[in-house]
Amino acid sequence: MSENRRRTVIWRTPSFSADQLKNFACIMMFLQTVGIVVFEKGLLHTGQYTQEQFSQALAENERMMMLAGIGSVLQLLGGLAVPIFAFLLVEGFLNTSGYKKYLLSLTVSALVSEVPYDLVNYGKPFDLSGQNALFSMVISLLMLYFLKRFAQRDEFGGILLKGLIVVCAVIWVSLLRAGFGLCIVLLAAVFYLGYSKNVLKTLLGIAVSLLYVTGPLAFYGIWCYDGSRKNRIPKMGYYLFYPLHLLVLWGIGRLV
């Protein structure tokens, strides 16, 4: 007689390296830009309509409704990238052997990205209406530096000072109108100040990420981060990806 044996399914939590998280975030960011540039501005030409006119056009045209739906979904996917980039910024800050070089590289990339960003969002190479998200990362990196300077001060005055540093960073990203500024600054602060408190920083991070519908979903990947930093893709590749993908998709958007 054969025995009936119960098959036990063992669920193993996957592990993700910094490279894998970064690649995923870049893909989500790329898809978001596709939604904005190719679908919203290219195929739908939303700049030609008022909000009321656009709503009426969607109601009368099924194709436009479908394209608008696809574009909206792609833009929502971009929310997955924000917590991951903030998390990796903190990881990079804690593990870098050269903070000044890290800050300089990020700043140069932010400056280089500004022209493609303005072309994508405002249709001209220079516009002060808003700055690209890398400026939010630069300000967050400066914030982390000052938070580290006062890391050992746990008395009331030290806590108040840390809060003031975070508030200053929020003010700067607001003045610059930097992309995802509020969310990136607050997430970076949460990830850094709550670094050793996984549950607390996850709950607070999810709360902040609710600024974007899909943001909380990114915490599954963050929770599965295994701490490895293999750097299979050169760091310069990531710095170049942001401005290049904006420029390429801007060109495609003008052709469709």
PyMOL commands that set and color helices and strands:
alter all, ss='L'
color gray80, all
select helices_A, chain A and resi 18-43+46-48+51-60+62-95+99-122+133-149+156-176+181-193+198-209+215-223+235-255
alter helices_A, ss='H'
color red, helices_A
deselect
rebuild
show_as cartoon
